[in-house]
């Protein structure tokens, strides 16, 4: 169904006003990739990445479109298709090593606050 009731519920669509930042826009992109009618590139993937995953659109959908399952499958497909990148590998490894270990996470948070206070964070960025 293409009724558009999800548009008002979607925070990224409300903020940008772009159809590609809406649930139905993202479903369209993923469908086009699956059918081979659109090439996979990082510019298009950004629309998938920007979804907050809040599933508010699911709650208002009169057709009961399982957007949460669709976007999760889309994100899995994106990860499978993405070229490996050192930056992504470091971020993924860091998250796995921090989030699962509260002490490490607290220590990292403390180090980050010190770095911010010393204005060293711009050195690490980019």
Buried (B, 14 or more C-beta within 10 A) or exposed (E): EEEEBBBEBBBBBEEBEEBBBBBBBBBBBBEBBEEEEBEBEEEBBEBBEBBEEEBBBBEBBEEEBEBBEBBEEBBEBBEEEEEEEEEEEEEEEEEEEBEEEEEEBEEBEEEEEEBEEEEEEEEEEE
